[in-house]
Amino acid sequence: MQNPDTIDRRAFVRLGAATGTLALAGCFGTEDENGTDADPDDDSGDEAGDGTGDDVTAAPELIEVEDPPEAVYVPTHREAMRMLEPIHEGDFALAPMLSYPHPFWVIAGGGDDDEVERVDPEDGRGVHMMFTLWDAETGIVLPVDEGAQLRVLRDGEPVGSPRSPWAMISQEMGFHFGDNVPLPEDGTYTVEVTVPSISTRKTGDLEGRLEQSETMTFEFVYDDEFRHEVVEGVEYLDEELWGQRGALEPMEHGHDGHDDHGGDDDHGDHDGHDDHDGHDDHDDHDDHDDHDDHDDHDDHDGHDDHDDHDDHDDHDDHDDHDDHDGHDDHGGHHVPYSALPRIEAYPGTRLVDPNADEVAVETSDLPRSGDAAVFATLLESGSRLADGDEGYLLVSPRTPYNRVPLADMSIVATVERDGEVVAEPALEQTLDDEYDLHYGASVEGVQPGDSVTIAFESPAQVARHMGYETAFLEMPPVELVVEEP
């Protein structure tokens, strides 16, 4: 891999981790309805509103960004969570993580406002369960869009009904699946997680694997100690950062060699405190050079807003795929982060923005649609991904800062030459050990100079944590041209 590029880290927000508890971006605040500080240790009755009357508040109160941009933005705070020991079964590895119950947003498709549904916790008492699932052999984080199931038991008896968790994306955790799970009382709970076979088209070292459903089991204790840990661990960012274009950086990653699958571009320096003061505090985060995403902040989507966030553009850092080879050391546990490879890692003939002054070299420089950075390349005929002697059109939509893949989209490409349509393939979602999640199709006879329109017929059908819920919805077509030699 190349050495990380030098970047301005003001677009990234650093994520802190202490004593095994991780801080993540969430949706809650620390003030009560009267604007005074809420005391998480207040034991005067049931002021938490969770019906427990416990000594420790079950969840912080909610603070949301007013009128957030229709783009990736910095949330109000980082959530705290408890990381449990990863589990291995068959081809799969699974990392369970627990936080307090909180809202998330479900996308029904189409991108209209009435199709973005907020899902609030059923009860303040319980946990938000999150799971990162990856291929144990390659370290590739796996998309789980349907078929997963959670069963919670206490003393061998079911607690509630089995739940079908949501595929989700968050700035700090990347792609994962999870749900809010109410718990009736304190105690030790057993969770059985069934993960389905991966139905997405698989190529390279993933082909013919991940075909068997597996069930994995773990236990956790829900008590005052847990609630205190995740409520007290919440870290609020400076209010001036709330809603700004940018993103929190991914959780701390280890280095195990999957360089390319590392960092998230989204990590804008919003480490919550320095960022926008122009301090490069994040020097220590050189790794995140891949933070391409932040590049997005170049507002290639046409938003100039955070000019200061142009820094985000540099977030090619997260390209880090190097550094973050995608593996987070959560409290000593080895967990991958779903950052896509940096754009220079892809071979072939690039598809470029015909109106750009120069070819994009970082994720942040790529064309945008709905604030998603869109990378495309044409692999030569004979590529292992193509059929026969045809070429292969590879399109990789990603978050602009952390390079998180946008899964479960419907994408069609139209290739034109001299005003005539020469190909119009529907792109198939594909999971590859080298190029990770992308959309592709075999194409014949595409030439340099041909124009290619990438049309997004439906946005990513994944739930979102705060900071992503207003992005990647209205996604107009992207017009590209096959680069001349």
C-alpha positions, 0 to 999 in steps of 0.5 A, spaced: 500 500 500 502 507 499 503 511 504 497 515 507 496 522 504 497 528 508 490 530 510 487 536 514 483 532 519 479 538 521 473 534 518 474 528 522 471 527 529 475 522 534 472 517 537 474 515 544 474 509 548 475 507 555 475 501 559 472 497 554 466 502 553 466 505 546 463 512 544 458 511 538 454 517 535 447 516 538 441 520 538 440 522 546 442 529 550 443 530 557 438 536 558 431 535 561 425 538 558 426 544 562 433 545 559 437 543 566 442 538 566 439 531 567 443 527 573 444 520 570 445 517 578 438 521 580 434 516 584 428 520 586 423 516 583 422 514 576 424 521 572 428 517 567 421 515 564 423 508 563 418 505 568 423 502 573 425 507 578 432 504 578 438 508 581 441 509 574 437 512 568 436 507 563 438 512 557 440 519 556 434 524 554 434 526 547 437 531 543 437 532 536 439 537 530 434 541 528 433 542 521 439 537 519 442 538 512 440 533 506 447 530 507 452 526 512 452 531 518 455 531 525 451 528 530 450 531 537 454 526 541 457 519 541 454 514 544 457 509 549 457 501 548 459 495 551 463 490 546 462 483 548 467 477 546 467 476 538 464 469 536 466 464 531 462 459 528 463 456 521 465 461 516 462 467 520 465 471 526 460 475 530 461 481 534 455 483 539 455 490 542 450 493 547 448 500 548 442 503 551 435 503 547 435 509 542 431 511 535 434 509 528 431 511 521 428 505 516 428 507 509 422 504 505 425 506 498 424 511 493 427 517 497 420 521 499 420 524 506 414 519 508 418 513 506 423 515 511 420 512 518 423 513 525 423 507 529 423 509 537 424 504 542 418 500 545 421 502 552 426 505 555 428 499 559 432 494 555 438 495 550 440 497 543 443 490 540 448 491 534 452 486 531 458 486 526 458 480 522 464 478 517 467 473 513 472 469 518 477 468 513 478 474 509 475 479 514 470 482 509 464 485 513 458 482 510 451 485 509 445 482 512 439 484 509 434 479 511 433 472 515 437 474 521 433 473 527 434 474 535 432 470 540 432 473 548 432 468 554 432 468 561 433 462 565 431 458 559 425 462 558 423 466 552 423 474 553 418 476 548 418 474 541 424 473 536 426 479 533 428 480 525 434 485 526 435 491 521 441 492 517 444 499 519 449 503 517 452 508 522 458 513 522 462 509 527 460 502 526 459 502 519 455 496 516 452 492 522 445 489 524 441 490 530 435 492 534 432 495 540 430 490 545 426 491 551 428 487 557 423 486 563 428 486 569 435 486 571 439 479 570 443 475 566 440 474 559 442 469 553 441 471 546 441 466 540 443 470 534 441 466 527 445 469 521 443 467 514 447 464 508 449 470 504 445 471 498 448 476 495 452 474 489 459 472 491 466 472 487 473 471 488 475 468 495 468 468 497 465 464 491 462 458 494 462 460 501 458 463 506 452 458 504 450 455 511 446 459 516 449 459 523 446 460 530 451 463 535 450 464 543 452 469 548 450 472 555 450 479 558 448 482 564 443 487 564 444 491 571 445 498 574 453 497 572 451 496 565 446 502 565 451 507 568 457 505 563 453 506 557 449 513 560 455 516 563 460 514 557 456 518 552 460 524 550 457 530 547 460 534 542 461 542 542 454 545 540 457 549 534 459 542 531 452 539 531 449 538 524 455 541 520 457 537 514 462 531 516 462 525 520 465 522 526 471 517 525 470 510 526 471 506 532 479 505 533 481 499 529 487 494 530 492 493 524 491 486 522 493 487 515 487 488 511 489 495 509 485 496 504 479 495 508 480 500 513 478 506 515 472 510 514 472 516 510 467 519 514 471 521 520 471 528 519 475 531 525 469 532 528 473 529 534 468 533 537 472 538 540 477 541 535 475 540 529 473 546 526 477 550 530 482 548 525 486 544 529 489 538 526 489 535 533 488 529 529 495 528 527 495 522 531 490 519 526 494 519 520 492 513 519 485 515 517 488 518 511 483 514 507 477 518 510 476 519 503 469 520 504 470 526 508 472 529 501 465 528 499 465 534 503 467 537 497 460 538 497 461 535 490 453 534 491 453 541 490 453 543 497 458 548 498 456 549 505 462 547 509 467 550 506 471 549 512 469 542 511 473 541 505 477 538 509 473 533 509 475 532 502 481 529 505 478 524 508 481 520 504 484 518 510 479 513 511 482 510 505 486 508 510 483 502 509 490 501 510 490 503 517 483 501 519 484 495 515 478 495 518 479 492 524 477 495 530 480 493 537 474 494 541 477 493 548 482 488 545 477 485 541 478 484 533 473 487 529 473 489 522 470 496 520 466 496 513 470 501 509 471 500 502 478 500 499 481 507 496 479 508 489 486 507 487 486 500 489 481 499 483 484 497 476 481 498 470 479 505 466 476 510 470 469 513 469 470 520 470 466 527 471 466 530 464 465 537 468 471 536 473 477 540 472 481 534 474 480 526 475 478 525 482 484 522 486 480 521 493 473 519 495 472 526 497 473 528 489 468 523 486 461 525 483 456 525 488 448 523 488 444 525 495 451 526 498 453 519 496 460 518 493 460 514 486 466 511 484 466 507 477 471 503 473 471 499 467 475 492 468 478 490 461 475 484 458 477 477 461 477 480 468 475 474 473 469 478 474 466 478 467 463 473 463 467 471 457 471 476 453 466 482 455 468 488 460 466 489 467 462 495 469 464 496 477 460 501 481 462 503 488 457 508 491 460 509 498 459 514 504 463 520 503 467 520 509 468 513 512 467 509 505 462 505 508 458 501 502 451 503 501 448 496 500 441 494 497 440 499 492 437 498 485 442 501 480 442 501 472 447 504 467 446 507 460 452 507 456 451 512 450 455 513 444 454 519 439 447 519 442 445 512 441 444 507 447 449 501 446 448 498 453 443 498 458 445 493 464 442 493 471 448 492 476 448 486 480 450 487 488 456 483 489 461 481 494 468 480 492 474 479 497 478 484 493 473 490 491 468 488 497 461 490 496 459 493 489 454 493 483 457 490 477 455 487 470 458 484 464 458 489 458 460 488 451 464 494 446 464 500 451 469 504 449 473 510 451 469 517 450 462 513 451 458 517 456 455 512 462 449 515 466 448 511 473 441 511 475 439 510 482 432 507 482 432 506 489 436 508 495 440 504 500 435 499 503 438 500 510 436 503 516 441 509 519 443 512 525 443 519 527 448 523 522 446 518 516 438 519 516 437 525 511 443 522 506 442 518 500 435 519 499 434 523 493 439 520 488 439 524 481 443 520 476 450 521 475 453 523 468 460 520 467 465 519 461 469 513 460 476 516 461 480 516 454 487 513 455 
